[in-house]
Amino acid sequence: MAVVGQVARPHGIRGQVIVNLDTDFPHERFQPGAELFVKRSTGTGEAESLIIATVRFQHERPVIQFRGVDDMDAAIRLAGSELRVPVERLAPLPPETFYRHDLVGCVVDTIDGSHVGEVTEVEGSMGRSHLVVASPQGEVLVPMVAEICQSVDVAAKRIVIAPPAGLLELNTRRTDAK
């Protein structure tokens, strides 16, 4: 499943929630009757289906009422939950574009041919994303900006970067530290 948003917090006392977006298609994705899935930490681990009853946009973020979430207590239990959809329900993308989950597993090399590592996840908001790359030195954080990520070939599972001097060393999180 692909993440399309995260419940930020309750909104009001009638069970509505504000959603932080993880999709470029919010008005298509968040419509009354749309089905989203959530895994609750207190549940069985199974994905639970949620149906959107109403939605409106406030400051570019959807304010959603889900069927069966009728009060603030129920909305509070959703706070922090990732909203997901099956990958096959994602909209087709134009050429030269990709979904964040497509980047996981890509090999990252520099333009001079040095191997950096493999993408294990993509963190951050849509406008401030960075790749988390597993390298022999630890996790390296690589900003997802055109100036650094020179080419992304999802089909070949390869990303070529042009990091400014010192970026890789500065953005390494040691995984052997305790």
Secondary structure as UniProt FT lines:
FT   STRAND          2..11
FT   TURN            12..15
FT   STRAND          16..21
FT   HELIX           26..29
FT   TURN            32..33
FT   STRAND          35..38
FT   TURN            41..42
FT   STRAND          48..58
FT   TURN            59..60
FT   STRAND          61..66
FT   TURN            67..68
FT   HELIX           72..78
FT   TURN            79..80
FT   STRAND          82..85
FT   HELIX           87..89
FT   TURN            95..96
FT   HELIX           100..103
FT   TURN            104..105
FT   STRAND          107..110
FT   TURN            111..112
FT   STRAND          115..123
FT   HELIX           126..128
FT   STRAND          130..135
FT   TURN            136..137
FT   STRAND          138..143
FT   TURN            146..148
FT   STRAND          149..153
FT   TURN            154..157
FT   STRAND          158..161
FT   TURN            165..166
FT   HELIX           167..170
FT   STRAND          172..173
//
